[in-house]
Amino acid sequence: MTADAISYAYAVARDDGGLERTLAGLFGVSGAPVRLVRSEHCDGLVIAVSFVPASEFEENVLRLHLEDLDWLESTARAHHRVVEALAARTTVLPLRLVTLYHDDERVRSVLADRCDAFGSRLEALASRAEWGVKVFVDEPMAEGREEPSADEGLGPGRAYLSRRRVQRSARDDAYRHAGHVTERIESAARPYSVGRVRHRPQQGVLASGAGQNVANDAYLVPSNCTDEFRAHVASAADGFEGVRVEITGPWAPYSFATPDLPQGGEGVAR
């Protein structure tokens, strides 16, 4: 490590003895190789880290980076790549994006200090994965619905108003249907999941696919319940026009990290 480098932390993991091989040749944020930090006071657990340039992650510079969507996407992809590589091998506790520490000794100290908390959370996450469930209102379909005979005998102005009423009615129906679908998803998922986190619906450049995202939830699903979970959630929108359900996963359990776990935070090297 050089004087101008700090430690970027990706995740806490339970080491099964093969993680070093898993990370061989893997590069993280800023193109740096990923390594494992251990503590003699916390046997069996590790934190995956890599060095990043301190000048690129100091508070003022980082604030600008976080407003740069290209930089943010590149950093998030590198972070996710490391977490997913670990998750494919063992149970992981992902840390939030841009978790920074002054050096590996500080990382090692965090691992030793919170060994029991990390271990308990990893045990709770074992053999479970995160699944994302989003509900979309397909507005273009809703606004395109018209009654063929609605405009017969009407002048241009009244015909336009009639079409707009039909469109608004279809849109309102779709949003009402989306509420019912969301409730059905919650009921359908409950027997096959052990945790649920509500996220804010995605908008703008963060939104995926067509339509308006009205629900954006994460579920923690045991591996032996995956098929049942997906089948029952996918069927929740059956019979509801203008509503679409999107299921993604399996993911590392990003949404289920305990809030009070120590993390460097954006731009704060501890």
Accessible surface in RSA format (square Angstrom, percent):
REM  Atomic radii and reference values for relative SASA: ProtOr
REM  Chains: A
REM  Algorithm: Lee & Richards
REM  Probe-radius: 1.40
REM  Slices: 20
REM RES _ NUM      All-atoms   Total-Side   Main-Chain    Non-polar    All polar
REM                ABS   REL    ABS   REL    ABS   REL    ABS   REL    ABS   REL
RES MET A   1   133.03  68.9  55.62  36.8  77.41 184.3  59.99  51.0  73.04  96.8
RES THR A   2    89.23  63.5  81.43  82.5   7.80  18.6  82.21 110.4   7.01  10.6
RES ALA A   3   114.74 105.5  69.11 106.6  45.63 103.8  79.87 112.5  34.87  92.4
RES ASP A   4    89.57  62.7  84.15  83.8   5.42  12.8  37.85  89.1  51.72  51.6
RES ALA A   5    14.25  13.1   9.99  15.4   4.26   9.7   9.99  14.1   4.26  11.3
RES ILE A   6    17.55  10.0  17.55  13.1   0.00   0.0  17.55  12.6   0.00   0.0
RES SER A   7     0.00   0.0   0.00   0.0   0.00   0.0   0.00   0.0   0.00   0.0
RES TYR A   8     0.00   0.0   0.00   0.0   0.00   0.0   0.00   0.0   0.00   0.0
RES ALA A   9     0.04   0.0   0.04   0.1   0.00   0.0   0.04   0.1   0.00   0.0
RES TYR A  10     0.00   0.0   0.00   0.0   0.00   0.0   0.00   0.0   0.00   0.0
RES ALA A  11     0.00   0.0   0.00   0.0   0.00   0.0   0.00   0.0   0.00   0.0
RES VAL A  12     0.03   0.0   0.03   0.0   0.00   0.0   0.03   0.0   0.00   0.0
RES ALA A  13     0.34   0.3   0.34   0.5   0.00   0.0   0.34   0.5   0.00   0.0
RES ARG A  14    96.18  40.4  96.11  49.0   0.07   0.2  45.70  62.5  50.48  30.6
RES ASP A  15    28.67  20.1  10.86  10.8  17.81  42.1   3.11   7.3  25.56  25.5
RES ASP A  16    79.23  55.5  40.39  40.2  38.84  91.8  41.43  97.5  37.79  37.7
RES GLY A  17    58.64  72.3   0.00   N/A  58.64  72.3  35.07  96.2  23.57  52.8
RES GLY A  18     0.36   0.4   0.00   N/A   0.36   0.4   0.20   0.5   0.16   0.4
RES LEU A  19     0.23   0.1   0.00   0.0   0.23   0.6   0.00   0.0   0.23   0.6
RES GLU A  20    94.25  54.1  87.15  65.9   7.09  16.9  46.73  90.4  47.51  38.8
RES ARG A  21   166.90  70.1 150.37  76.7  16.53  39.4  77.90 106.5  89.00  53.9
RES THR A  22    42.05  29.9  17.85  18.1  24.20  57.7  23.08  31.0  18.97  28.7
RES LEU A  23     5.93   3.3   2.91   2.1   3.02   7.6   3.15   2.2   2.78   7.5
RES ALA A  24    78.40  72.1  46.99  72.5  31.41  71.4  57.56  81.1  20.84  55.2
RES GLY A  25    67.39  83.1   0.00   N/A  67.39  83.1  34.98  96.0  32.41  72.6
RES LEU A  26    27.70  15.4  24.73  17.7   2.97   7.5  26.51  18.6   1.19   3.2
RES PHE A  27   104.38  52.2 101.52  62.9   2.86   7.4 101.52  61.5   2.86   8.2
RES GLY A  28     2.64   3.3   0.00   N/A   2.64   3.3   0.00   0.0   2.64   5.9
RES VAL A  29     5.03   3.3   4.31   3.9   0.72   1.7   5.03   4.4   0.00   0.0
RES SER A  30    71.51  60.4  17.88  23.9  53.63 123.5  28.15  59.9  43.36  60.8
RES GLY A  31    51.02  62.9   0.00   N/A  51.02  62.9  28.89  79.3  22.13  49.6
RES ALA A  32    15.93  14.6  12.33  19.0   3.59   8.2  15.93  22.4   0.00   0.0
RES PRO A  33    86.77  63.2  84.58  77.1   2.20   8.0  84.60  69.8   2.18  13.5
RES VAL A  34    12.95   8.5   0.00   0.0  12.95  31.2   0.03   0.0  12.92  35.0
RES ARG A  35    62.67  26.3  60.79  31.0   1.89   4.5  57.50  78.6   5.17   3.1
RES LEU A  36    20.11  11.2   0.12   0.1  19.99  50.3   0.12   0.1  19.99  53.8
RES VAL A  37     2.72   1.8   1.87   1.7   0.85   2.1   2.72   2.4   0.00   0.0
RES ARG A  38   100.94  42.4  96.84  49.4   4.10   9.8  57.00  77.9  43.94  26.6
RES SER A  39     9.14   7.7   1.63   2.2   7.51  17.3   2.73   5.8   6.41   9.0
RES GLU A  40   158.87  91.2 116.01  87.8  42.86 102.0  56.23 108.8 102.64  83.8
RES HIS A  41   133.62  73.0 106.00  73.7  27.63  70.7  73.25  75.5  60.38  70.3
RES CYS A  42     2.56   1.9   0.00   0.0   2.56   6.0   1.50   3.8   1.06   1.1
RES ASP A  43   142.19  99.6 113.23 112.7  28.96  68.5  37.02  87.1 105.17 104.9
RES GLY A  44    31.91  39.3   0.00   N/A  31.91  39.3  25.39  69.7   6.52  14.6
RES LEU A  45     6.45   3.6   4.69   3.4   1.77   4.4   4.69   3.3   1.77   4.8
RES VAL A  46     0.78   0.5   0.78   0.7   0.00   0.0   0.78   0.7   0.00   0.0
RES ILE A  47     2.37   1.3   2.37   1.8   0.00   0.0   2.37   1.7   0.00   0.0
RES ALA A  48     0.22   0.2   0.16   0.2   0.06   0.1   0.16   0.2   0.06   0.2
RES VAL A  49     0.00   0.0   0.00   0.0   0.00   0.0   0.00   0.0   0.00   0.0
RES SER A  50     0.00   0.0   0.00   0.0   0.00   0.0   0.00   0.0   0.00   0.0
RES PHE A  51    55.77  27.9  52.21  32.3   3.56   9.3  52.29  31.7   3.48  10.0
RES VAL A  52     1.74   1.1   0.00   0.0   1.74   4.2   1.74   1.5   0.00   0.0
RES PRO A  53    51.69  37.7  47.80  43.6   3.89  14.1  51.04  42.1   0.66   4.1
RES ALA A  54    30.56  28.1  28.12  43.4   2.44   5.6  28.39  40.0   2.17   5.7
RES SER A  55    70.38  59.5  61.96  82.7   8.41  19.4  47.63 101.4  22.74  31.9
RES GLU A  56    74.02  42.5  74.02  56.0   0.00   0.0  21.18  41.0  52.84  43.1
RES PHE A  57     4.50   2.3   1.44   0.9   3.06   8.0   1.61   1.0   2.89   8.3
RES GLU A  58    93.59  53.7  85.80  64.9   7.80  18.6  31.11  60.2  62.48  51.0
RES GLU A  59   101.17  58.1  95.63  72.3   5.54  13.2  24.61  47.6  76.56  62.5
RES ASN A  60   103.35  71.3  99.65  96.3   3.70   8.9  24.28  58.4  79.07  76.4
RES VAL A  61    43.59  28.7  43.23  39.1   0.36   0.9  43.59  37.9   0.00   0.0
RES LEU A  62     2.63   1.5   2.63   1.9   0.00   0.0   2.63   1.8   0.00   0.0
RES ARG A  63   119.08  50.0 115.82  59.0   3.26   7.8  55.17  75.4  63.91  38.7
RES LEU A  64   124.91  69.6 118.93  85.1   5.98  15.0 119.50  83.9   5.41  14.6
RES HIS A  65    32.73  17.9  32.24  22.4   0.49   1.3  27.49  28.3   5.24   6.1
RES LEU A  66    47.02  26.2  33.07  23.7  13.95  35.1  33.07  23.2  13.95  37.5
RES GLU A  67   130.20  74.8  98.70  74.7  31.50  75.0  46.21  89.4  83.99  68.6
RES ASP A  68    65.09  45.6  58.55  58.3   6.55  15.5  19.84  46.7  45.25  45.1
RES LEU A  69    97.59  54.4  90.95  65.1   6.64  16.7  91.15  64.0   6.44  17.3
RES ASP A  70   113.78  79.7 106.43 105.9   7.35  17.4  31.32  73.7  82.45  82.2
RES TRP A  71    47.78  19.2  41.53  20.1   6.25  14.7  32.03  17.1  15.75  25.5
RES LEU A  72    49.34  27.5  49.34  35.3   0.00   0.0  49.34  34.6   0.00   0.0
RES GLU A  73    88.58  50.9  82.05  62.1   6.54  15.6  35.16  68.0  53.42  43.6
RES SER A  74    71.04  60.0  62.66  83.6   8.38  19.3  29.80  63.5  41.24  57.8
RES THR A  75     6.83   4.9   4.66   4.7   2.18   5.2   2.18   2.9   4.66   7.0
RES ALA A  76    38.98  35.8  35.57  54.9   3.41   7.8  36.33  51.2   2.65   7.0
RES ARG A  77   153.38  64.4 147.53  75.2   5.85  13.9  51.36  70.2 102.02  61.8
RES ALA A  78     7.42   6.8   7.38  11.4   0.03   0.1   7.38  10.4   0.03   0.1
RES HIS A  79     6.67   3.6   6.67   4.6   0.00   0.0   6.01   6.2   0.67   0.8
RES HIS A  80    60.92  33.3  60.86  42.3   0.06   0.2  45.09  46.5  15.84  18.4
RES ARG A  81   110.32  46.3 103.68  52.9   6.65  15.8  55.32  75.6  55.01  33.3
RES VAL A  82     0.00   0.0   0.00   0.0   0.00   0.0   0.00   0.0   0.00   0.0
RES VAL A  83     0.00   0.0   0.00   0.0   0.00   0.0   0.00   0.0   0.00   0.0
RES GLU A  84    46.59  26.7  42.38  32.1   4.21  10.0  21.51  41.6  25.08  20.5
RES ALA A  85    24.88  22.9  14.35  22.1  10.53  24.0  23.94  33.7   0.94   2.5
RES LEU A  86     0.00   0.0   0.00   0.0   0.00   0.0   0.00   0.0   0.00   0.0
RES ALA A  87    35.22  32.4  14.15  21.8  21.08  47.9  14.40  20.3  20.82  55.2
RES ALA A  88    95.88  88.2  48.91  75.5  46.97 106.8  61.64  86.8  34.25  90.7
RES ARG A  89   106.39  44.7  80.82  41.2  25.57  60.9  21.08  28.8  85.30  51.7
RES THR A  90    24.91  17.7   8.34   8.5  16.57  39.5  13.10  17.6  11.82  17.9
RES THR A  91    30.84  21.9  21.96  22.3   8.88  21.2  11.19  15.0  19.65  29.7
RES VAL A  92     2.15   1.4   0.73   0.7   1.42   3.4   0.73   0.6   1.42   3.9
RES LEU A  93     0.00   0.0   0.00   0.0   0.00   0.0   0.00   0.0   0.00   0.0
RES PRO A  94     3.67   2.7   0.96   0.9   2.71   9.9   0.96   0.8   2.71  16.9
RES LEU A  95     5.12   2.9   3.44   2.5   1.68   4.2   4.11   2.9   1.01   2.7
RES ARG A  96   125.01  52.5 112.83  57.5  12.18  29.0  47.84  65.4  77.17  46.8
RES LEU A  97    46.46  25.9  39.78  28.5   6.69  16.8  39.78  27.9   6.69  18.0
RES VAL A  98     0.32   0.2   0.32   0.3   0.00   0.0   0.32   0.3   0.00   0.0
RES THR A  99     0.00   0.0   0.00   0.0   0.00   0.0   0.00   0.0   0.00   0.0
RES LEU A 100     0.61   0.3   0.61   0.4   0.00   0.0   0.61   0.4   0.00   0.0
RES TYR A 101     3.78   1.8   3.78   2.1   0.00   0.0   2.70   2.0   1.07   1.3
RES HIS A 102   109.66  59.9 103.52  72.0   6.13  15.7  69.76  71.9  39.90  46.4
RES ASP A 103    46.92  32.9  46.92  46.7   0.00   0.0   6.82  16.0  40.10  40.0
RES ASP A 104    28.20  19.8  27.22  27.1   0.98   2.3  13.78  32.4  14.42  14.4
RES GLU A 105   113.59  65.2 109.07  82.5   4.52  10.8  57.41 111.0  56.19  45.9
RES ARG A 106    86.31  36.2  82.25  41.9   4.06   9.7  27.31  37.3  59.00  35.8
RES VAL A 107     0.15   0.1   0.06   0.1   0.09   0.2   0.15   0.1   0.00   0.0
RES ARG A 108    76.62  32.2  76.59  39.0   0.03   0.1  32.85  44.9  43.77  26.5
RES SER A 109    43.33  36.6  35.44  47.3   7.89  18.2  26.06  55.5  17.27  24.2
RES VAL A 110     5.54   3.6   4.12   3.7   1.42   3.4   5.54   4.8   0.00   0.0
RES LEU A 111     0.00   0.0   0.00   0.0   0.00   0.0   0.00   0.0   0.00   0.0
RES ALA A 112    29.64  27.3  14.62  22.6  15.03  34.2  14.63  20.6  15.01  39.8
RES ASP A 113   103.18  72.3  71.43  71.1  31.75  75.1  24.43  57.5  78.75  78.5
RES ARG A 114    69.45  29.2  67.65  34.5   1.80   4.3  26.15  35.7  43.30  26.2
RES CYS A 115    25.86  19.6  24.91  27.8   0.95   2.2   6.65  16.9  19.21  20.7
RES ASP A 116   124.91  87.5 115.80 115.3   9.11  21.5  42.50 100.0  82.41  82.2
RES ALA A 117    33.03  30.4  18.75  28.9  14.28  32.5  27.67  39.0   5.35  14.2
RES PHE A 118     1.33   0.7   1.33   0.8   0.00   0.0   1.33   0.8   0.00   0.0
RES GLY A 119    15.13  18.7   0.00   N/A  15.13  18.7  14.20  39.0   0.93   2.1
RES SER A 120    74.23  62.7  63.69  85.0  10.54  24.3  35.23  75.0  38.99  54.6
RES ARG A 121    61.27  25.7  59.09  30.1   2.18   5.2  12.30  16.8  48.97  29.7
RES LEU A 122     0.69   0.4   0.00   0.0   0.69   1.7   0.00   0.0   0.69   1.9
RES GLU A 123   131.48  75.5 117.68  89.0  13.81  32.9  40.38  78.1  91.10  74.4
RES ALA A 124    37.62  34.6  27.16  41.9  10.46  23.8  36.49  51.4   1.13   3.0
RES LEU A 125     1.73   1.0   0.15   0.1   1.58   4.0   0.15   0.1   1.58   4.3
RES ALA A 126    42.69  39.3  35.36  54.6   7.33  16.7  35.36  49.8   7.33  19.4
RES SER A 127    86.30  72.9  62.71  83.7  23.60  54.4  40.07  85.3  46.23  64.8
RES ARG A 128    90.43  38.0  73.64  37.5  16.79  40.0   3.65   5.0  86.78  52.6
RES ALA A 129    24.73  22.7  24.26  37.4   0.47   1.1  24.73  34.8   0.00   0.0
RES GLU A 130    14.78   8.5  14.78  11.2   0.00   0.0   0.00   0.0  14.78  12.1
RES TRP A 131     8.89   3.6   8.89   4.3   0.00   0.0   8.13   4.3   0.76   1.2
RES GLY A 132    11.46  14.1   0.00   N/A  11.46  14.1  11.37  31.2   0.09   0.2
RES VAL A 133     3.21   2.1   1.97   1.8   1.23   3.0   1.97   1.7   1.23   3.3
RES LYS A 134    27.72  13.5  27.72  17.0   0.00   0.0  12.67  11.4  15.05  16.0
RES VAL A 135     1.90   1.3   1.90   1.7   0.00   0.0   1.90   1.7   0.00   0.0
RES PHE A 136     1.03   0.5   1.03   0.6   0.00   0.0   1.03   0.6   0.00   0.0
RES VAL A 137     0.00   0.0   0.00   0.0   0.00   0.0   0.00   0.0   0.00   0.0
RES ASP A 138    26.98  18.9  26.97  26.8   0.01   0.0   2.72   6.4  24.27  24.2
RES GLU A 139    42.48  24.4  42.48  32.1   0.00   0.0  11.12  21.5  31.37  25.6
RES PRO A 140    90.93  66.3  72.28  65.9  18.65  67.8  81.00  66.9   9.94  61.7
RES MET A 141   114.14  59.1  98.47  65.2  15.67  37.3  85.77  72.9  28.37  37.6
RES ALA A 142     6.72   6.2   1.47   2.3   5.25  12.0   6.72   9.5   0.00   0.0
RES GLU A 143    66.29  38.1  63.03  47.7   3.26   7.8  11.95  23.1  54.34  44.4
RES GLY A 144    55.33  68.2   0.00   N/A  55.33  68.2  32.07  88.0  23.26  52.1
RES ARG A 145    91.28  38.3  83.81  42.7   7.47  17.8  48.16  65.8  43.11  26.1
RES GLU A 146    84.95  48.8  63.25  47.9  21.70  51.7  17.72  34.3  67.23  54.9
RES GLU A 147   108.69  62.4 102.89  77.8   5.79  13.8  31.91  61.7  76.78  62.7
RES PRO A 148   137.10  99.9 101.19  92.2  35.91 130.6 114.03  94.1  23.08 143.4
RES SER A 149    71.16  60.1  60.64  80.9  10.53  24.2  27.98  59.6  43.18  60.5
RES ALA A 150    28.55  26.3   7.83  12.1  20.72  47.1  18.18  25.6  10.37  27.5
RES ASP A 151    42.62  29.9  35.77  35.6   6.85  16.2  21.12  49.7  21.49  21.4
RES GLU A 152   134.05  77.0 109.81  83.1  24.24  57.7  47.87  92.6  86.18  70.4
RES GLY A 153    88.58 109.2   0.00   N/A  88.58 109.2  44.44 122.0  44.14  98.9
RES LEU A 154    55.67  31.0  32.77  23.4  22.91  57.6  34.74  24.4  20.93  56.3
RES GLY A 155    35.09  43.3   0.00   N/A  35.09  43.3  27.48  75.4   7.61  17.0
RES PRO A 156   126.12  91.9 111.76 101.9  14.36  52.2 121.39 100.2   4.73  29.4
RES GLY A 157    48.47  59.8   0.00   N/A  48.47  59.8  41.09 112.8   7.38  16.5
RES ARG A 158   162.53  68.2 159.40  81.3   3.13   7.4  55.64  76.0 106.88  64.8
RES ALA A 159     8.09   7.4   8.09  12.5   0.00   0.0   8.09  11.4   0.00   0.0
RES TYR A 160   117.43  54.8 117.43  66.8   0.00   0.0  82.66  62.1  34.77  42.9
RES LEU A 161    98.07  54.6  97.77  69.9   0.30   0.8  97.83  68.7   0.24   0.6
RES SER A 162    11.71   9.9  11.20  14.9   0.51   1.2   0.59   1.3  11.12  15.6
RES ARG A 163    76.41  32.1  75.89  38.7   0.53   1.3  14.16  19.4  62.25  37.7
RES ARG A 164    76.54  32.1  76.54  39.0   0.00   0.0  10.11  13.8  66.42  40.3
RES ARG A 165   135.27  56.8 130.48  66.5   4.78  11.4  55.26  75.5  80.01  48.5
RES VAL A 166    23.97  15.8  20.88  18.9   3.09   7.4  23.85  20.7   0.12   0.3
RES GLN A 167    30.12  16.8  29.78  21.8   0.34   0.8   2.60   5.5  27.52  20.9
RES ARG A 168   101.37  42.6 100.71  51.3   0.66   1.6  35.80  48.9  65.58  39.7
RES SER A 169    55.28  46.7  48.58  64.8   6.70  15.4  28.55  60.8  26.73  37.4
RES ALA A 170     3.66   3.4   1.08   1.7   2.57   5.9   1.08   1.5   2.57   6.8
RES ARG A 171    71.62  30.1  71.62  36.5   0.00   0.0   9.45  12.9  62.16  37.7
RES ASP A 172    76.47  53.6  71.84  71.5   4.63  10.9  21.06  49.6  55.41  55.3
RES ASP A 173    31.26  21.9  31.26  31.1   0.00   0.0   4.75  11.2  26.51  26.4
RES ALA A 174     1.99   1.8   1.35   2.1   0.65   1.5   1.74   2.5   0.25   0.7
RES TYR A 175    81.48  38.0  71.33  40.6  10.16  26.4  61.37  46.1  20.12  24.8
RES ARG A 176   128.59  54.0 117.11  59.7  11.48  27.3  59.23  81.0  69.36  42.0
RES HIS A 177    43.71  23.9  43.71  30.4   0.00   0.0  22.07  22.7  21.64  25.2
RES ALA A 178     2.66   2.4   2.31   3.6   0.35   0.8   2.66   3.7   0.00   0.0
RES GLY A 179    36.32  44.8   0.00   N/A  36.32  44.8  34.76  95.4   1.56   3.5
RES HIS A 180    81.90  44.8  80.88  56.2   1.02   2.6  56.83  58.6  25.08  29.2
RES VAL A 181     0.00   0.0   0.00   0.0   0.00   0.0   0.00   0.0   0.00   0.0
RES THR A 182    24.89  17.7  24.86  25.2   0.03   0.1  21.61  29.0   3.28   5.0
RES GLU A 183   110.29  63.3 107.82  81.6   2.48   5.9  37.33  72.2  72.96  59.6
RES ARG A 184   106.59  44.8 100.18  51.1   6.41  15.3  38.88  53.1  67.71  41.0
RES ILE A 185     4.42   2.5   4.42   3.3   0.00   0.0   4.42   3.2   0.00   0.0
RES GLU A 186    33.97  19.5  30.86  23.3   3.11   7.4   4.28   8.3  29.69  24.2
RES SER A 187    64.15  54.2  55.63  74.2   8.52  19.6  29.61  63.0  34.55  48.4
RES ALA A 188    22.86  21.0  12.50  19.3  10.36  23.6  22.36  31.5   0.51   1.3
RES ALA A 189     0.00   0.0   0.00   0.0   0.00   0.0   0.00   0.0   0.00   0.0
RES ARG A 190   156.85  65.9 144.71  73.8  12.14  28.9  71.31  97.5  85.53  51.8
RES PRO A 191    95.17  69.4  56.82  51.8  38.35 139.4  68.93  56.9  26.24 163.1
RES TYR A 192    51.94  24.3  50.61  28.8   1.33   3.5  23.90  18.0  28.05  34.6
RES SER A 193    21.73  18.4   5.80   7.7  15.94  36.7   0.00   0.0  21.73  30.4
RES VAL A 194    76.73  50.5  37.83  34.2  38.90  93.7  47.71  41.5  29.02  78.7
RES GLY A 195    22.85  28.2   0.00   N/A  22.85  28.2  20.80  57.1   2.05   4.6
RES ARG A 196    88.87  37.3  57.72  29.4  31.15  74.2  26.86  36.7  62.00  37.6
RES VAL A 197    45.69  30.1  42.24  38.2   3.46   8.3  45.69  39.7   0.00   0.0
RES ARG A 198   162.64  68.3 135.56  69.1  27.08  64.5  51.68  70.6 110.95  67.2
RES HIS A 199    77.16  42.2  64.86  45.1  12.30  31.5  47.37  48.8  29.79  34.7
RES ARG A 200   213.36  89.6 201.46 102.7  11.91  28.4  78.82 107.7 134.55  81.5
RES PRO A 201    57.76  42.1  46.55  42.4  11.21  40.7  46.55  38.4  11.21  69.6
RES GLN A 202    49.06  27.4  44.98  32.9   4.08   9.7   9.45  20.1  39.61  30.0
RES GLN A 203   121.31  67.8 107.95  78.9  13.36  31.8  30.45  64.8  90.86  68.9
RES GLY A 204    65.68  81.0   0.00   N/A  65.68  81.0  45.06 123.7  20.62  46.2
RES VAL A 205   119.43  78.6  84.16  76.2  35.26  85.0  93.22  81.0  26.21  71.1
RES LEU A 206   121.64  67.7 108.92  77.9  12.72  32.0 111.92  78.6   9.72  26.2
RES ALA A 207    34.42  31.7  15.21  23.5  19.21  43.7  15.35  21.6  19.07  50.5
RES SER A 208    44.55  37.6  38.65  51.6   5.90  13.6  44.23  94.2   0.33   0.5
RES GLY A 209    61.28  75.6   0.00   N/A  61.28  75.6  31.49  86.4  29.79  66.7
RES ALA A 210    66.49  61.1  51.63  79.7  14.85  33.8  60.90  85.8   5.59  14.8
RES GLY A 211    28.59  35.3   0.00   N/A  28.59  35.3   6.36  17.4  22.23  49.8
RES GLN A 212    60.34  33.7  57.95  42.3   2.39   5.7   9.68  20.6  50.65  38.4
RES ASN A 213     3.77   2.6   0.36   0.3   3.41   8.2   0.36   0.9   3.41   3.3
RES VAL A 214    47.62  31.3  23.49  21.3  24.14  58.2  26.68  23.2  20.94  56.8
RES ALA A 215    12.00  11.0   8.11  12.5   3.90   8.9  12.00  16.9   0.00   0.0
RES ASN A 216    15.70  10.8  14.74  14.2   0.96   2.3   0.00   0.0  15.70  15.2
RES ASP A 217    10.44   7.3   9.16   9.1   1.28   3.0   0.78   1.8   9.66   9.6
RES ALA A 218     2.65   2.4   2.65   4.1   0.00   0.0   2.65   3.7   0.00   0.0
RES TYR A 219     3.96   1.8   3.96   2.3   0.00   0.0   3.92   2.9   0.04   0.0
RES LEU A 220     8.02   4.5   8.02   5.7   0.00   0.0   8.02   5.6   0.00   0.0
RES VAL A 221     0.46   0.3   0.00   0.0   0.46   1.1   0.00   0.0   0.46   1.3
RES PRO A 222    24.42  17.8  24.42  22.3   0.00   0.0  24.42  20.2   0.00   0.0
RES SER A 223    76.42  64.6  57.54  76.8  18.88  43.5  39.93  85.0  36.49  51.1
RES ASN A 224   124.69  86.0  95.11  91.9  29.59  71.2  45.51 109.5  79.18  76.5
RES CYS A 225    28.01  21.2  27.91  31.1   0.10   0.2   0.10   0.3  27.91  30.1
RES THR A 226    31.55  22.4  30.67  31.1   0.88   2.1  22.89  30.7   8.67  13.1
RES ASP A 227   114.75  80.4 107.00 106.5   7.74  18.3  34.04  80.1  80.71  80.5
RES GLU A 228    75.08  43.1  72.55  54.9   2.53   6.0  30.16  58.3  44.92  36.7
RES PHE A 229     0.00   0.0   0.00   0.0   0.00   0.0   0.00   0.0   0.00   0.0
RES ARG A 230   112.85  47.4 111.87  57.0   0.98   2.3  16.31  22.3  96.54  58.5
RES ALA A 231    62.08  57.1  45.75  70.6  16.33  37.2  55.79  78.6   6.29  16.7
RES HIS A 232    81.87  44.7  78.23  54.4   3.64   9.3  54.81  56.5  27.06  31.5
RES VAL A 233     0.00   0.0   0.00   0.0   0.00   0.0   0.00   0.0   0.00   0.0
RES ALA A 234    56.04  51.5  40.71  62.8  15.33  34.9  42.26  59.5  13.78  36.5
RES SER A 235    48.12  40.7  44.09  58.8   4.03   9.3  30.37  64.7  17.75  24.9
RES ALA A 236     3.11   2.9   0.26   0.4   2.84   6.5   3.11   4.4   0.00   0.0
RES ALA A 237    15.47  14.2  10.43  16.1   5.04  11.5  10.82  15.2   4.65  12.3
RES ASP A 238    94.29  66.0  81.04  80.7  13.26  31.3  34.02  80.1  60.27  60.1
RES GLY A 239    88.02 108.5   0.00   N/A  88.02 108.5  44.45 122.0  43.57  97.6
RES PHE A 240    46.39  23.2  37.02  22.9   9.37  24.4  37.67  22.8   8.72  25.0
RES GLU A 241    92.23  53.0  79.50  60.1  12.73  30.3  43.18  83.5  49.05  40.1
RES GLY A 242     7.41   9.1   0.00   N/A   7.41   9.1   2.68   7.4   4.73  10.6
RES VAL A 243    17.68  11.6   0.00   0.0  17.68  42.6   0.00   0.0  17.68  48.0
RES ARG A 244    80.25  33.7  76.75  39.1   3.50   8.3  59.12  80.8  21.13  12.8
RES VAL A 245    29.61  19.5   3.62   3.3  25.99  62.6   3.62   3.1  25.99  70.5
RES GLU A 246    43.93  25.2  39.84  30.1   4.10   9.8  22.97  44.4  20.96  17.1
RES ILE A 247    35.94  20.5  11.52   8.6  24.42  58.9  11.52   8.3  24.42  66.3
RES THR A 248    43.19  30.7  38.47  39.0   4.72  11.2  36.02  48.4   7.16  10.8
RES GLY A 249    29.43  36.3   0.00   N/A  29.43  36.3   1.74   4.8  27.69  62.0
RES PRO A 250    84.59  61.6  72.09  65.7  12.50  45.4  72.30  59.7  12.29  76.4
RES TRP A 251    95.64  38.4  91.22  44.2   4.41  10.4  89.08  47.5   6.55  10.6
RES ALA A 252     3.89   3.6   0.00   0.0   3.89   8.8   2.58   3.6   1.31   3.5
RES PRO A 253     7.72   5.6   7.72   7.0   0.00   0.0   7.72   6.4   0.00   0.0
RES TYR A 254    73.86  34.5  56.75  32.3  17.11  44.5  57.27  43.0  16.60  20.5
RES SER A 255    25.08  21.2   4.21   5.6  20.88  48.1   8.39  17.9  16.70  23.4
RES PHE A 256    14.74   7.4  10.32   6.4   4.42  11.5  14.42   8.7   0.32   0.9
RES ALA A 257    24.50  22.5  10.73  16.6  13.77  31.3  10.73  15.1  13.77  36.5
RES THR A 258    43.27  30.8  40.04  40.6   3.22   7.7  35.38  47.5   7.88  11.9
RES PRO A 259   122.82  89.5  98.84  90.1  23.98  87.2 107.17  88.5  15.65  97.3
RES ASP A 260    98.50  69.0  78.12  77.8  20.39  48.2  47.66 112.2  50.84  50.7
RES LEU A 261     8.29   4.6   1.75   1.3   6.53  16.4   1.75   1.2   6.53  17.6
RES PRO A 262    33.06  24.1  24.19  22.1   8.87  32.2  32.03  26.4   1.03   6.4
RES GLN A 263    15.01   8.4   7.94   5.8   7.08  16.8   1.04   2.2  13.97  10.6
RES GLY A 264     0.00   0.0   0.00   N/A   0.00   0.0   0.00   0.0   0.00   0.0
RES GLY A 265    13.52  16.7   0.00   N/A  13.52  16.7  13.52  37.1   0.00   0.0
RES GLU A 266    98.37  56.5  78.61  59.5  19.76  47.0  16.83  32.6  81.53  66.6
RES GLY A 267    12.17  15.0   0.00   N/A  12.17  15.0   0.61   1.7  11.57  25.9
RES VAL A 268    68.57  45.1  65.75  59.5   2.83   6.8  68.57  59.6   0.00   0.0
RES ALA A 269    27.25  25.1  12.30  19.0  14.95  34.0  12.30  17.3  14.95  39.6
RES ARG A 270   120.95  50.8 107.75  54.9  13.20  31.4  39.40  53.8  81.55  49.4
END  Absolute sums over single chains surface
CHAIN  1 A    14000.6      11109.4       2891.2       7363.7       6636.9
END  Absolute sums over all chains
TOTAL         14000.6      11109.4       2891.2       7363.7       6636.9
